[in-house]
Each structure stands twice: as structure tokens, then as C-alpha cells.
Amino acid sequence: MIPTRRIAPFAALALAALAIPAVIAQSPSGVPGAPDKARVTAGTYAADPNHTLVRWEVDHFGFSRYTGIFGDVTGTLVIDPANPAAAKLDVTIPVAKVTTANAGLTAHLLRAGKDGAKADFFGAAPADARFVSTSVVVDADGDEAKVTGNLTLNGVTRPVTLDVDFHGAGDNPFNKKATIGFEAEGKIKRSDFGVAYGIPVVSDEVELEIYAAFEKQ
């Protein structure tokens, strides 16, 4: 006999699976979102923490690239398709929830410094990171932009510019909320934020890839 507490997750998955064919049938492309700027409506959107992440990548010893993820991103996007350059972005990234492909390395990123010394990376109780936009420059087609803002990480605030691509918009078929999606790329030097352990054998430059979904409030 399956315990009752274990039935609920299976039931939720079953209901979601039954709903998927209906969702596909409602969309000519088979998915509810599309890269159509006409679908974007003005308003305040909240980051969907289940489908928004920041992927980081460094070079390790010149042998390979190594990557990790910050998830559970929260925050807001205020946007008006009639004036996209006036968009405002304010997001918070919980550094303490960083994850990598290896439990030992993840633990190293978050462990305290030995005998009271400074931590190698973020330490045992890192503050959340935050990015607040200061300018948005949109290209002629209106589907790409350079978004500059202040990134606060490890107690240090510095300007960072992201290359942002509009991915798609539409209504989420499950909660019926208007949703916008973006992809972005950028680079930072971790030493600028006081995280210098292992340089140069572990690269100072960190490549960022961001995948973000925002739901209208």
C-alpha cells in the first residue's frame, strides 16, 4: 500500500500530463509562447523562480570548462512595449543556493574560511546577489538589447552589461498569466567582487548565461 503522503505528487504529475495535449492543441506551433513582440503587454512582471536561472562558467586549469547554476531567482520587470528602453529590472539571486555537478565543489563554494580566515569563495552564509538595471538600449528590431545595471555580489557593487535577447511571450496555460521570456549573456571578473581564489589557474573571467521567465502581476 502506498502511503497517502506519496500519492499527492503522483496525482499532480498525472493531472499535468493529462493537461499537456490540450495545451498543445490550443497553439498552432505546439507551444504557448512565441517570439512575437505584439504579444507583450505593458505592466509589472515577477520573475518565475522555477524557470529562471543564472549559469556561470569558468576555465579550470586550462583543461576544461566548469559550470554551476544559481536558481530560485526572484524580482520584477516593469516593461512597456511602446517604450522598451524605459524598462526596469530588479532581481535577486540567492547565492547560498548555488549548485554544481559535484557535491564536494558545491560545499567548497559555501564553506567558511579555515580558522576564521576569509572564505575561498562565497562562505557559509553568503548574502544574496542583486542586479538593478540603470539603462536599456534596444536595437532597431526591438528584440535585442544591452541592459546595463549594478550587480551587487559578495558585498561589492559594480556595473555590468548584459546582452539580452527576447525569447518569447504568451499566456501560461496552467496559471493563465501573461509571460515573457528572455536569454542573456555577460561576463564579469570575479576578482572585482572579492572572489580571487585560484586565479589564474581557475579563470578570473566568469561567463554568464541567463534564462529568465517573467509572469505578469
GUVO-936110 format. One record per residue: residue number from 1; x, y, z of N, C-alpha, C, O, CB in turn. Coordinates in steps of 0.001 Angstrom, whole numbers, plus 500000, padded with zeros to 6 digits. Each point is the difference from the previous one (the first is absolute). Glycine has a CB too. Layout:
N
<node NUM,<X,Y,Z>,<X,Y,Z>,<X,Y,Z>,<X,Y,Z>,<X,Y,Z>>
...
END
This chain:
217
<node 1,<500853,498800,500000>,<499147,501200,500000>,<500885,501246,500000>,<500934,500097,500796>,<497218,498665,500442>>
<node 2,<501556,502202,497863>,<500806,501220,499906>,<499509,500999,501035>,<498801,500274,500050>,<501622,499338,497485>>
<node 3,<500473,500955,503309>,<499579,500983,500987>,<499331,501192,499336>,<500370,500388,498892>,<501488,498883,502601>>
<node 4,<497139,501320,499195>,<499243,501120,499448>,<500904,501163,499635>,<499780,500649,498977>,<498261,498646,502374>>
<node 5,<502983,500990,499471>,<500868,501144,499737>,<500770,499851,498707>,<500507,500985,499463>,<499685,499359,502969>>
<node 6,<499906,498410,497046>,<500730,499783,498758>,<499077,499992,498798>,<500467,500015,498861>,<501223,498694,502406>>
<node 7,<496994,501268,498969>,<499053,499970,498886>,<499859,501373,499357>,<499891,500106,498778>,<498884,498026,502341>>
<node 8,<501228,502934,499708>,<499747,501346,499486>,<500941,500406,498871>,<499523,500490,498976>,<499649,500098,503269>>
<node 9,<502156,499229,497891>,<500878,500386,498890>,<499702,499234,498719>,<500053,500572,498911>,<501688,499980,502757>>
<node 10,<497946,498155,498451>,<499689,499220,498804>,<498708,500496,499362>,<499890,500050,498775>,<501289,497959,502205>>
<node 11,<497842,502356,499847>,<498737,500508,499476>,<500206,501317,499260>,<499404,500226,498948>,<499377,498640,502924>>
<node 12,<502068,502005,498684>,<500278,501282,499344>,<500665,499784,498656>,<499653,500667,499025>,<500566,500430,503205>>
<node 13,<500734,497980,497702>,<500661,499704,498736>,<499022,499448,498981>,<500061,500345,498819>,<502052,499224,502414>>
<node 14,<496988,499577,499223>,<499013,499418,499095>,<499081,501069,499421>,<499694,499982,498808>,<500401,497889,502497>>
<node 15,<499465,503060,499540>,<499130,501071,499520>,<500727,500890,498995>,<499427,500414,498992>,<499337,499537,503190>>
<node 16,<502506,500336,498106>,<500781,500824,499072>,<500154,499298,498660>,<499895,500634,498950>,<501333,500389,502981>>
<node 17,<499022,497665,498099>,<500158,499240,498760>,<498713,499997,499187>,<500040,500081,498773>,<501675,498486,502346>>
<node 18,<497144,501341,499561>,<498718,500018,499293>,<499730,501358,499371>,<499334,500086,498968>,<499802,498190,502612>>
<node 19,<501379,502793,499038>,<499749,501345,499488>,<500867,500347,498810>,<499626,500868,499211>,<499726,499795,503061>>
<node 20,<501793,498692,497568>,<500942,500365,498938>,<499399,499886,498602>,<500187,500928,499212>,<501641,498316,502274>>
<node 21,<497459,499678,498146>,<499427,499943,498654>,<499063,501160,499702>,<499973,500503,498877>,<500224,497041,501236>>
<node 22,<499026,502889,500895>,<499088,501115,499790>,<500762,501291,499761>,<499594,500824,499180>,<498711,498040,502251>>
<node 23,<502807,501315,499288>,<500824,501187,499816>,<500563,500050,498591>,<499969,501048,499354>,<500602,498933,503077>>
<node 24,<499943,498892,497086>,<500573,499934,498655>,<498946,500301,498948>,<500270,500679,499009>,<501403,497643,501789>>
<node 25,<497127,501168,499426>,<498934,500201,499021>,<499610,501464,499865>,<499521,500411,498943>,<499655,497310,501574>>
<node 26,<501020,503080,500537>,<499618,501400,499979>,<501006,500869,499269>,<499703,501159,499715>,<499115,498472,502412>>
<node 27,<502346,499858,497565>,<501055,500793,499385>,<500409,499399,498666>,<500373,498829,499945>,<500428,501873,502319>>
<node 28,<499137,500097,496629>,<500380,499482,498686>,<501423,499464,499961>,<500283,499052,499268>,<498140,502561,499735>>
<node 29,<502491,498991,501787>,<501396,499569,499983>,<500255,498842,500952>,<501091,499430,500005>,<499559,502887,499397>>
<node 30,<498361,497332,501399>,<500180,498933,500977>,<500478,500473,501345>,<500045,499208,500941>,<500425,499326,497195>>
<node 31,<499899,502757,501998>,<500400,500580,501280>,<499274,501328,500182>,<499679,500668,499018>,<502596,498199,500874>>
<node 32,<497460,501524,501363>,<499210,501221,500222>,<500749,501300,499783>,<499373,501041,499802>,<499346,497653,501790>>
<node 33,<502623,501274,498441>,<500775,501220,499808>,<500544,500107,498589>,<500218,498987,499335>,<500376,500965,503069>>
<node 34,<499628,501284,497134>,<500553,500236,498668>,<500784,501305,500003>,<499665,500917,500750>,<498428,497815,498175>>
<node 35,<502958,501368,500239>,<500812,501225,499949>,<499288,501111,499225>,<500484,500463,498967>,<501594,498133,501164>>
<node 36,<496779,501818,500381>,<499157,501002,499361>,<499844,501169,500967>,<499330,499873,501024>,<499432,498363,497605>>
<node 37,<501859,502914,501048>,<499979,501146,500915>,<498582,500528,500208>,<499722,500634,501017>,<502594,499958,498241>>
<node 38,<496793,499154,499796>,<498628,500470,500129>,<499277,499323,501165>,<498964,500486,500453>,<501000,499947,497087>>
<node 39,<500570,498463,502939>,<499383,499293,501127>,<500344,500616,501348>,<499384,499658,501010>,<500696,498281,497633>>
<node 40,<500884,502953,501389>,<500438,500595,501262>,<499066,501143,500377>,<499749,500897,499195>,<502649,498464,500326>>
<node 41,<497092,500604,501698>,<499138,501066,500506>,<500704,500734,501128>,<500815,499427,500723>,<497125,499274,498632>>
<node 42,<501732,502575,500782>,<500652,500831,501008>,<499592,499589,501408>,<498871,499567,500235>,<501206,502314,498125>>
<node 43,<500856,498263,502569>,<499671,499710,501391>,<501207,499568,500795>,<501139,500087,499539>,<496599,499284,499740>>
<node 44,<501994,500165,501918>,<501035,499490,500897>,<499960,498482,499994>,<498947,499391,500190>,<500908,502675,501256>>
<node 45,<501297,497336,498335>,<500130,498552,499940>,<500905,499531,501143>,<500928,500704,500398>,<498731,499315,497079>>
<node 46,<500061,498798,503036>,<500842,499403,501047>,<500784,498835,499419>,<499472,499226,499202>,<498885,501467,502586>>
<node 47,<502898,499184,498609>,<500812,498877,499533>,<499381,498688,500462>,<499580,499870,501149>,<502493,501563,498900>>
<node 48,<497877,497608,499052>,<499544,498650,500333>,<501208,499235,500534>,<500861,499598,499217>,<497291,500438,498996>>
<node 49,<501931,499752,503108>,<501209,499384,500560>,<500204,498562,499572>,<501109,499475,500104>,<498641,502022,501813>>
<node 50,<499193,497851,497600>,<500125,498617,499550>,<500613,499889,498608>,<500476,498932,499614>,<497557,500512,501790>>
<node 51,<501958,501651,497842>,<500467,499953,498617>,<500939,501160,499670>,<500074,500455,498858>,<497799,498398,500523>>
<node 52,<502840,501613,501642>,<500986,501064,499818>,<501289,499560,500683>,<499984,499584,501159>,<498213,502228,498739>>
<node 53,<502915,498279,499384>,<501279,499583,500583>,<501154,500776,499391>,<499917,500534,498894>,<499147,497187,501516>>
<node 54,<502013,502318,500358>,<501251,500605,499552>,<501045,498897,499952>,<500339,499413,501027>,<499066,502867,499964>>
<node 55,<501105,497441,497815>,<501047,498987,499845>,<501344,500700,499881>,<500155,500921,499198>,<498234,497474,499677>>
<node 56,<502588,501171,501922>,<501331,500589,499927>,<501015,498953,499541>,<499822,498799,500202>,<499572,502837,501624>>
<node 57,<501668,498857,497555>,<501012,499089,499461>,<501386,500607,500148>,<500203,501179,499710>,<498125,497892,498663>>
<node 58,<502625,500121,502077>,<501393,500426,500110>,<500892,498971,499307>,<499595,498865,499748>,<499928,502342,502437>>
<node 59,<501697,499224,497517>,<500988,499069,499457>,<500756,499375,501170>,<500440,500707,500906>,<499788,500641,496934>>
<node 60,<499924,497323,502141>,<500647,499284,501095>,<501330,499419,499552>,<500039,498988,499301>,<497722,500483,501675>>
<node 61,<503335,501174,499431>,<501362,499523,499753>,<500370,499963,498512>,<501035,499437,499641>,<498759,499221,502437>>
<node 62,<499387,501926,497064>,<500244,499903,498565>,<499666,498643,499423>,<500285,499731,498833>,<501471,501944,501453>>
<node 63,<497634,497455,500533>,<499635,498662,499547>,<498540,499923,499549>,<499673,499284,499054>,<502040,499785,502505>>
<node 64,<497419,501668,499121>,<498576,499872,499717>,<499255,501234,500482>,<500546,500839,500716>,<499625,496664,499458>>
<node 65,<498569,502587,499418>,<499116,501029,500511>,<499187,499395,501143>,<499592,498840,499940>,<500293,502330,497789>>
<node 66,<499884,499628,503312>,<499195,499493,501115>,<498849,500950,500243>,<500159,501218,499922>,<501846,497664,501122>>
<node 67,<496824,500551,499252>,<498800,500819,500073>,<499208,499732,501271>,<500127,498940,500614>,<499794,501084,496903>>
<node 68,<499270,500935,502864>,<499088,499875,501127>,<498771,500853,499748>,<499918,500715,499001>,<502000,498843,502570>>
<node 69,<497129,500359,499342>,<498709,500674,499803>,<499553,500681,501279>,<500121,499449,501094>,<499255,498872,497162>>
<node 70,<500106,502888,501585>,<499218,500664,501033>,<498540,499926,499563>,<499658,500433,498900>,<502272,501135,501761>>
<node 71,<497213,497890,500191>,<498573,499906,499690>,<499162,500762,501003>,<500526,500773,500801>,<499872,497014,498156>>
<node 72,<498288,501996,501000>,<499054,500650,500913>,<500115,501526,499953>,<499891,500673,501025>,<500225,497310,500450>>
<node 73,<500103,502549,497325>,<500123,501449,499819>,<498635,500661,500188>,<498992,499499,499502>,<502953,500176,498906>>
<node 74,<498024,501444,502307>,<498772,500760,500189>,<500226,501450,499561>,<501137,500429,499805>,<498170,498058,502117>>
<node 75,<499600,502253,497928>,<500132,501400,499635>,<498911,500443,499063>,<499024,499283,499780>,<503398,500527,500533>>
<node 76,<497745,501391,499127>,<498966,500584,499155>,<500575,500601,498726>,<501152,500429,499943>,<497512,500028,502097>>
<node 77,<500496,499554,496956>,<500275,500677,498735>,<498806,500892,499709>,<498865,499528,499941>,<502589,498557,499175>>
<node 78,<498804,503205,500703>,<498953,500941,499590>,<500283,500369,498548>,<501074,500504,499673>,<498603,500415,502711>>
<node 79,<499348,498825,496754>,<500252,500187,498573>,<498769,500534,499290>,<498870,499656,500345>,<502803,498499,499727>>
<node 80,<498561,502696,498925>,<498954,500515,499131>,<500491,499808,498571>,<500988,500625,499614>,<498189,501083,502124>>
<node 81,<500167,497447,497457>,<500482,499755,498641>,<500042,501260,499133>,<500702,500035,498989>,<498387,497674,501214>>
<node 82,<500163,503321,500191>,<500045,501260,499263>,<501260,500794,500307>,<500362,500909,499253>,<497155,499133,500759>>
<node 83,<503160,499614,501097>,<501226,500690,500396>,<500915,499015,500726>,<500216,500134,501204>,<498552,502084,498974>>
<node 84,<501771,496794,499105>,<500807,498965,500653>,<501275,500527,500644>,<500521,499380,500927>,<498562,499039,497436>>
<node 85,<501429,502710,501164>,<501222,500544,500579>,<499780,500495,501425>,<500965,500229,500728>,<499784,500406,496983>>
<node 86,<498000,499532,502694>,<499691,500443,501358>,<499790,498831,500953>,<499631,500207,501156>,<499348,501840,497884>>
<node 87,<501249,496731,500492>,<499801,498815,500842>,<500895,500056,501237>,<501113,500524,499956>,<498275,498135,498005>>
<node 88,<500101,500788,503145>,<500745,499952,501252>,<500050,498561,500499>,<498977,499320,500078>,<500332,503051,500487>>
<node 89,<501888,497178,499768>,<500207,498630,500473>,<500658,500029,501368>,<500971,500726,500216>,<499231,498435,497415>>
<node 90,<499270,500052,503285>,<500567,499905,501352>,<499840,498554,500449>,<498895,499570,500332>,<500560,502878,500232>>
<node 91,<501646,496799,499447>,<499919,498583,500344>,<500998,499646,501100>,<501055,500618,500138>,<498199,498872,497522>>
<node 92,<500377,499501,503110>,<500827,499522,501104>,<500351,498535,499769>,<499140,499185,499665>,<499783,502463,501927>>
<node 93,<502359,498034,498596>,<500507,498644,499757>,<500522,499424,501310>,<500949,500546,500562>,<499653,500033,497039>>
<node 94,<498812,498337,502907>,<500452,499420,501266>,<501293,499199,499834>,<499972,498829,499621>,<497646,501077,501128>>
<node 95,<503498,500730,499535>,<501310,499372,499831>,<500114,498727,500834>,<500673,499051,499596>,<500326,503200,499955>>
<node 96,<498351,497723,501600>,<500097,498842,500885>,<499409,498740,499373>,<500246,498896,500486>,<499645,502656,501453>>
<node 97,<499335,498599,496989>,<499396,498837,499345>,<500777,499573,498753>,<499470,499270,499164>,<498309,501463,501709>>
<node 98,<503470,499716,498996>,<500816,499604,498858>,<500110,498481,499924>,<500039,499313,501020>,<501247,502839,499144>>
<node 99,<498763,497344,498618>,<500182,498558,499825>,<500969,499743,498858>,<500086,500775,499047>,<497590,498779,501825>>
<node 100,<503058,499333,499246>,<500914,499570,498943>,<499778,498511,499771>,<499137,499384,500624>,<502583,502406,499978>>
<node 101,<499069,497646,498497>,<499858,498575,499699>,<500647,499113,501056>,<499900,498775,499930>,<500054,501809,497662>>
<node 102,<500704,500026,503381>,<500739,499225,500998>,<499708,500537,501390>,<500187,501191,500252>,<501624,498309,498074>>
<node 103,<497735,499644,502580>,<499630,500426,501348>,<501188,500583,500753>,<499845,500940,500779>,<498385,497306,499248>>
<node 104,<502952,501200,499744>,<501176,500494,500684>,<500350,501416,499598>,<500354,500820,500847>,<500455,496865,499290>>
<node 105,<499092,502614,498557>,<500305,501352,499544>,<498935,500983,500468>,<500315,501128,500379>,<500868,497925,497626>>
<node 106,<497562,500523,501971>,<498938,500877,500496>,<500265,500357,501457>,<499843,501153,500401>,<498504,497818,497992>>
<node 107,<502056,500037,502399>,<500306,500241,501403>,<501194,500948,500150>,<500025,500833,500907>,<499063,496894,499659>>
<node 108,<501909,502142,498534>,<501169,500881,500041>,<499588,501446,499752>,<500521,500913,500641>,<500939,497200,498568>>
<node 109,<497617,502098,499875>,<499543,501359,499695>,<499365,500659,501216>,<500039,501222,500144>,<499600,498097,497481>>
<node 110,<499776,499868,503249>,<499214,500534,501113>,<500624,499768,501373>,<499380,500324,501013>,<498635,499303,497592>>
<node 111,<503187,499825,501453>,<500573,499724,501312>,<500665,501249,500578>,<500469,500873,499271>,<499881,496731,500060>>
<node 112,<499673,502453,501965>,<500617,501130,500693>,<501520,499949,499853>,<500571,498940,499745>,<497513,501114,501895>>
<node 113,<502557,501086,498522>,<501459,500033,499971>,<500579,499247,501181>,<499419,500000,501086>,<500506,502194,497730>>
<node 114,<501210,497166,500983>,<500607,499186,501056>,<500537,500877,501123>,<500684,500994,499754>,<499906,497259,498549>>
<node 115,<499094,501371,502930>,<500497,500698,501193>,<499701,501495,499954>,<500818,500823,500411>,<500983,497465,499783>>
<node 116,<497018,502046,499302>,<499574,501399,499968>,<500508,500797,498820>,<499710,501191,499887>,<500212,498677,502523>>
<node 117,<500837,499491,496702>,<500512,500704,498828>,<498873,500264,499002>,<498907,499447,500126>,<503348,499479,500205>>
<node 118,<498019,501922,498679>,<499027,500295,498960>,<499694,498739,499201>,<500896,499209,499705>,<499924,503170,500167>>
<node 119,<497907,497440,499782>,<499592,498827,499218>,<500642,500034,498621>,<500273,501072,499460>,<497548,498828,501789>>
<node 120,<502419,498913,498181>,<500576,499930,498660>,<499063,500610,498958>,<500439,500714,499098>,<500813,497224,501580>>
<node 121,<497461,501772,499458>,<499030,500503,499024>,<498938,500835,500708>,<500274,501141,500372>,<500128,496854,498144>>
<node 122,<498378,501461,501682>,<498910,500812,500542>,<499851,499912,501504>,<499456,500917,500616>,<499415,498770,497248>>
<node 123,<501596,499240,502742>,<499866,499854,501439>,<498716,499316,500415>,<499157,499674,499165>,<502206,502342,501069>>
<node 124,<498497,497771,501058>,<498920,499165,500518>,<498632,500670,499987>,<498984,499307,499949>,<502706,499608,501450>>
<node 125,<498259,502398,498647>,<498712,500699,500023>,<500048,501208,499074>,<499913,501139,500458>,<499675,498092,501909>>
<node 126,<500551,500527,496329>,<500145,501120,499070>,<498710,500790,499846>,<498905,499439,500010>,<502837,499269,498791>>
<node 127,<498407,502591,501059>,<498848,500851,499731>,<499506,499754,498579>,<500763,499587,499128>,<500088,502152,502497>>
<node 128,<497884,498516,498159>,<499456,499893,498647>,<500687,501003,499082>,<500385,501086,500434>,<497400,498140,500486>>
<node 129,<502365,500411,497825>,<500450,500940,498980>,<498783,500748,499464>,<498871,499517,500092>,<503109,499001,499290>>
<node 130,<498260,502660,500061>,<498888,500804,499472>,<500458,500759,498763>,<501102,500548,499967>,<497907,499682,502346>>
<node 131,<500137,499796,496675>,<500271,500777,498790>,<498862,500981,499803>,<498833,499611,499948>,<502472,498486,498998>>
<node 132,<499045,503193,500944>,<499006,501059,499792>,<500404,500772,498749>,<501085,500579,499945>,<498407,499606,502560>>
<node 133,<499647,499821,496505>,<500330,500644,498732>,<500080,501510,500149>,<499293,500608,500804>,<499600,497519,497986>>
<node 134,<501997,502465,500406>,<500127,501461,499957>,<499751,500546,498609>,<499678,501179,499851>,<501949,498699,502013>>
<node 135,<498517,499283,497103>,<499692,500443,498641>,<499697,498802,499115>,<500524,498905,500203>,<500944,503110,500095>>
<node 136,<497672,498219,498714>,<499636,498978,499023>,<500105,500617,498619>,<499327,500985,499696>,<499131,497835,501945>>
<node 137,<502391,500597,497522>,<500168,500482,498624>,<499510,498912,499058>,<500600,498929,499910>,<501386,502536,500728>>
<node 138,<496920,498817,498660>,<499342,499015,499152>,<500440,500159,498560>,<500170,501123,499526>,<497873,498843,502019>>
<node 139,<502148,498910,497740>,<500409,500080,498602>,<498823,500408,499120>,<498869,500124,500469>,<502885,498125,499941>>
<node 140,<498534,501956,498304>,<498986,500502,499080>,<498825,499047,499845>,<498869,500439,499790>,<502922,500775,499021>>
<node 141,<498465,497487,501291>,<498924,499014,499857>,<499165,499852,501267>,<498891,499468,499955>,<502525,499336,498398>>
<node 142,<499097,501650,502745>,<499265,499941,501250>,<500017,498662,500694>,<499260,499796,500963>,<499345,501922,498104>>
<node 143,<502233,497351,500461>,<500028,498686,500643>,<501335,499697,500678>,<500188,498906,500531>,<498178,500324,497772>>
<node 144,<502554,501722,501685>,<501263,499871,500704>,<500291,501296,500741>,<499580,501075,499572>,<501277,497281,498709>>
<node 145,<499857,501541,502824>,<500321,501201,500769>,<501271,499804,500794>,<500376,498880,500343>,<497205,501682,499797>>
<node 146,<503072,500548,500143>,<501104,500004,500960>,<499453,500599,501281>,<499598,501162,500039>,<502204,499048,498146>>
<node 147,<498190,498976,502866>,<499468,500427,501288>,<501163,500176,500966>,<500687,499038,500343>,<497109,499761,499245>>
<node 148,<502414,502420,500840>,<501062,500313,500955>,<499372,500222,501369>,<498932,500601,500120>,<502513,500432,498062>>
<node 149,<499230,498475,502837>,<499484,500182,501349>,<501084,499801,501024>,<501146,499701,499665>,<496627,499547,499580>>
<node 150,<501859,500920,501999>,<500934,499805,501110>,<499801,498604,500585>,<498915,499642,500459>,<501084,502844,500052>>
<node 151,<501079,496742,499458>,<499997,498667,500596>,<500675,500066,501358>,<501153,500415,500119>,<498884,498489,497602>>
<node 152,<499229,500682,503297>,<500576,499893,501338>,<500224,498530,500301>,<499057,499208,500019>,<499799,502922,500756>>
<node 153,<502400,497511,499460>,<500391,498609,500245>,<501116,499984,501016>,<500971,500745,499870>,<498353,498563,497804>>
<node 154,<500552,499857,503332>,<501034,499867,501030>,<500294,501340,500681>,<501131,500271,500402>,<499861,497823,498304>>
<node 155,<497969,502739,501416>,<500151,501275,500685>,<500590,501109,499152>,<500260,501090,500509>,<499988,497616,501529>>
<node 156,<499972,501037,496667>,<500594,500987,499095>,<499008,500308,498890>,<499350,499097,499473>,<502991,500082,501046>>
<node 157,<497541,502099,499127>,<499097,500410,498927>,<500799,500575,498841>,<500812,500909,500176>,<497362,499548,501493>>
<node 158,<501583,498998,497139>,<500680,500479,498800>,<499038,499963,498816>,<499057,499210,499986>,<503168,499976,500902>>
<node 159,<498019,501683,498103>,<499137,499985,498814>,<500295,498786,499121>,<501151,499597,499835>,<498735,502910,500233>>
<node 160,<499062,496928,499381>,<500109,498850,499101>,<499022,500223,498843>,<498888,500489,500199>,<501788,497929,501714>>
<node 161,<499754,501217,496879>,<499126,500102,498837>,<499688,498615,499470>,<500899,499177,499824>,<500055,503075,499608>>
<node 162,<497775,497490,500316>,<499530,498725,499477>,<499452,500180,498589>,<499316,500982,499710>,<500158,498237,502623>>
<node 163,<500833,499826,496794>,<499401,499952,498667>,<498752,499133,500089>,<500089,498798,500250>,<502171,501511,498588>>
<node 164,<496581,500298,500957>,<498727,499341,500249>,<499241,499767,498690>,<499896,500895,499162>,<500012,500172,503117>>
<node 165,<499568,497725,497562>,<499164,499644,498854>,<498593,499673,500483>,<499820,499277,500980>,<502191,499849,497759>>
<node 166,<496999,501413,500566>,<498605,499651,500260>,<499761,498590,499486>,<500258,499712,498832>,<499001,502715,501009>>
<node 167,<500247,496687,501030>,<499802,498600,499616>,<498564,499702,499596>,<499759,499290,499025>,<502079,500099,502515>>
<node 168,<497206,501156,499213>,<498620,499727,499645>,<499019,500535,501019>,<500374,500342,501122>,<500405,497657,497693>>
<node 169,<497958,502072,500785>,<498945,500473,500890>,<498706,499261,499695>,<499813,499457,498911>,<501281,502807,501253>>
<node 170,<498020,497728,500822>,<498711,499335,499850>,<499384,499785,501355>,<500513,500494,501004>,<500248,498388,496900>>
<node 171,<498155,500394,502141>,<499323,499709,501263>,<500393,498612,500494>,<499933,499018,499259>,<498138,502471,500084>>
<node 172,<502339,498449,501921>,<500285,498712,500617>,<498694,499202,500086>,<499054,500459,500640>,<502897,500523,500690>>
<node 173,<497972,497856,498056>,<498734,499269,499956>,<499541,499446,501335>,<498833,499639,500149>,<501737,499803,497555>>
<node 174,<500329,500483,503272>,<499632,499421,501282>,<499459,501046,500969>,<498972,499779,500639>,<502762,498476,499004>>
<node 175,<498962,502900,500472>,<499501,501025,500924>,<499364,501184,499279>,<499523,500936,500642>,<502243,498373,500958>>
<node 176,<498225,500652,497047>,<499343,501004,499155>,<500677,501372,500050>,<499414,500981,499543>,<498465,497789,500820>>
<node 177,<503322,501324,500174>,<500682,501283,500094>,<500782,500297,498720>,<500626,499115,499417>,<499530,500605,503074>>
<node 178,<499794,501543,497087>,<500834,500435,498877>,<501460,499855,500411>,<500394,500427,501086>,<497820,501198,498083>>
<node 179,<502588,497767,499951>,<501389,499676,500334>,<500941,500485,498897>,<499687,499903,498813>,<499538,498092,502506>>
<node 180,<501927,502525,499090>,<501046,500429,499068>,<501277,499247,500340>,<500317,499801,501173>,<498634,502503,498552>>
<node 181,<501783,497276,499246>,<501256,499299,500219>,<501161,500659,499297>,<499850,500536,498902>,<498870,497388,501348>>
<node 182,<502438,502037,500382>,<501208,500606,499445>,<501199,499077,500209>,<500005,499151,500891>,<499059,503150,499545>>
<node 183,<501951,497888,498720>,<501308,499385,500196>,<501027,501124,500027>,<499846,500998,499295>,<499454,496825,499551>>
<node 184,<501738,502024,501957>,<501006,501050,500106>,<501379,499396,500206>,<500142,498891,500516>,<498142,502672,500424>>
<node 185,<502721,499185,498648>,<501387,499599,500198>,<500791,501179,500545>,<499677,501157,499732>,<500156,497148,498404>>
<node 186,<501190,501392,502622>,<500870,501045,500513>,<501275,499407,500560>,<500139,498780,500083>,<497872,502629,500422>>
<node 187,<502924,499452,499881>,<501252,499561,500600>,<500340,500912,501164>,<499768,501208,499948>,<501036,497867,497846>>
<node 188,<499745,500335,503251>,<500517,500777,501114>,<501372,499466,500389>,<500359,498877,499645>,<497298,501614,501170>>
<node 189,<503101,500306,499908>,<501224,499519,500640>,<499682,499793,501470>,<499604,500930,500703>,<501917,500285,497634>>
<node 190,<498656,497552,502116>,<499630,499710,501381>,<500896,500720,500995>,<499590,500270,501129>,<499566,497519,498127>>
<node 191,<502063,502521,500331>,<500885,500739,500905>,<499444,501394,500297>,<500279,500565,501057>,<501687,498153,498041>>
<node 192,<497248,501841,499972>,<499360,501296,500236>,<499036,499943,501178>,<499685,501020,500613>,<500539,499498,496957>>
<node 193,<499313,498276,502737>,<499027,499822,501076>,<500617,499289,501215>,<499290,499463,500850>,<498887,500457,497423>>
<node 194,<503149,500091,501786>,<500682,499456,501167>,<500047,498492,500062>,<500191,499432,501076>,<499118,502574,500075>>
<node 195,<500517,497318,497696>,<500066,498539,499956>,<501184,499633,499101>,<499831,499799,498798>,<497628,499933,501568>>
<node 196,<503730,500183,500219>,<501221,499868,499207>,<500694,498655,500156>,<501092,499807,499464>,<499167,502623,500751>>
<node 197,<499133,496638,500505>,<500655,498710,500257>,<500321,499271,498686>,<499156,499901,499109>,<499624,499939,503099>>
<node 198,<502455,499654,497692>,<500387,499147,498884>,<500398,500705,498722>,<500385,499337,499037>,<498128,499065,501940>>
<node 199,<501409,502934,498979>,<500416,500718,498798>,<501518,499899,499871>,<500676,500203,501009>,<497347,501391,499167>>
<node 200,<502568,498107,498663>,<499364,499900,498683>,<499635,498575,499560>,<499429,499823,498925>,<501841,502199,500497>>
<node 201,<499049,496960,501390>,<499745,498636,499524>,<498501,499708,499892>,<499573,499172,499196>,<502585,500104,501848>>
<node 202,<497058,501416,499777>,<498551,500049,499790>,<499708,501422,499549>,<500317,500951,500716>,<499148,497231,501053>>
<node 203,<499945,501978,497072>,<499953,501306,499347>,<499320,501074,500842>,<499038,499745,500725>,<500933,499060,497119>>
<node 204,<500568,502401,502030>,<499383,501169,500629>,<498693,500341,499275>,<499002,500361,500624>,<503281,500517,500083>>
<node 205,<497748,499001,497976>,<498804,500314,499215>,<498937,498918,500180>,<500284,498807,499903>,<501137,502427,498425>>
<node 206,<497379,499197,501928>,<498863,499102,500157>,<498977,500331,498914>,<499540,501137,499890>,<500852,498656,502628>>
<node 207,<499264,499210,496694>,<498977,500192,498983>,<498631,499685,500594>,<499832,499012,500715>,<501815,500417,497450>>
<node 208,<497389,501419,501530>,<498650,499848,500529>,<499008,499749,498872>,<500052,500650,498956>,<500533,500844,502973>>
<node 209,<498527,497572,498291>,<498853,499787,499124>,<498758,500018,500877>,<499942,499320,501024>,<501418,499312,497293>>
<node 210,<497653,502148,501275>,<498811,500186,500821>,<498773,499613,499180>,<499848,500411,498850>,<501270,501446,502479>>
<node 211,<498023,497354,499278>,<498729,499609,499384>,<498903,500430,500961>,<499945,499527,501135>,<501088,498483,497602>>
<node 212,<498096,502884,500813>,<499050,500618,500928>,<498590,500023,499445>,<499780,500284,498823>,<502065,501101,502065>>
<node 213,<497208,498310,499982>,<498574,500120,499681>,<499357,500911,501029>,<500277,499900,501195>,<499663,497791,497750>>
<node 214,<499197,503199,500580>,<499309,500955,500875>,<498502,499911,499765>,<499547,499960,498857>,<502453,501577,501133>>
<node 215,<497228,498431,501100>,<498559,499875,499925>,<499331,501299,500441>,<500374,500592,501012>,<499814,496937,499404>>
<node 216,<498819,502904,498812>,<499335,501271,500282>,<499207,499920,501298>,<499323,499009,500276>,<500546,501464,497267>>
<node 217,<500230,500596,503250>,<499334,500051,501296>,<498675,500779,499919>,<499305,500142,501005>,<502949,499720,500119>>
END
